[in-house]
């Protein structure tokens, strides 16, 4: 990238916090939606940035050479068990079993981009960076554990509350993925009597150009796709019961359902249905560890993406599906409307009759409902990463070092 592309970072070197990405790479865990955002930042800034990880809340810097190796690993294949201590050794900093890691002296001034929530609960993280002359820019993806605690573990609710309070107090600037997320953050700050730092909205881009050249997934029957970690707020339970009713009505003529996503929290009932329900056995396919290219190929051939979530901060699969010309049936959420406008068919996430009728309609070879959405979809402008980073650069230009 040329100097112009990095105009917003002119106040000093940039460091990318890759703590969560490294942890998941080490464990061989495929990236989720927020991880893919972090990887987009690695792709964008790897040629100029240096890596940073946090050990018990203390930031530890990688050298330029070590950063290049770490970025290459993160953008390559899934990890195969390289110990965290090896990565720390690459940085010439500390090993993971040291009791009191210290930031190296060469960390002096610049911008830290923290794109994933992990570790934001540690005020010392911000204090150390501030003492070294760094401004920390934080991305907030959602406030779901705070606004909808019944969908999360109680420990996650407490942790996310601490993260948001610490970010509001210490971050030099906050970037949100949607206006809906920014509005939720503003309410959170107001309810706690906290001031908002400089903020901006930079909608997430989609990486689907390669998928448009992929052939759609071959299938003898029409099928629908759900994408996302299996957890209560994603509403898989509702869709699985809907599919049982669909099969009762249509028999082996019922469309298939492809569920793409790893098991998350409190999903025992859903997993039992997926593995033990005889009615669903021939009609529902679960892909728990699905590479992005397989997921996108599945989406390409689907009659529609189903997105019946109770709450989302953004909804990356929605943007990806629409960018590939795939219709979407979605919950009527503010974040979804912000991304997709009036293109999808929006439904109440608990209105079983409406979802059943729309799925049956979209499953037909000549569906007028689907054709009407396809006509609306022709005017959809997919959010792009260049637009996201242009908004980020403008924001950084307006924040004092």
Secondary structure, DSSP 4 states (H G I P E B T S, - for coil): --TGGGGGGTTS-EEEE-HHHHHHHHHTPPP-HHHHHHHHHHHHHTTT-EEEEEETTEEEEPPHHHHHHHHHHHTSSPP----HHHHHHHTTS--TT-SS----TT--SEEEEE-S-TTTT-HHHHHHHHHTTEEEEEEE---HHHHTGGGS-HHHHHHHHHHHHHHHHH-SEEEESSHHHHHHHHHHHHHTT----EEEE-PPP---TTGGGSPPPP-SS-EEEEES-BSGGGTHHHHHHHHHHHHHHHGGGSPEEEEE--B-SS-HHHHHHHHH-GGGTTTEEEESS--HHHHHHHHHT-S-EEE--S--S--HHHHHHHHTT--EEEE--HHHHHHHTT-SEEE-TT-HHHHHHHHHHHTSTT-HHHHHHHHHHTT-----HHHHHHHHHHHHHTS--
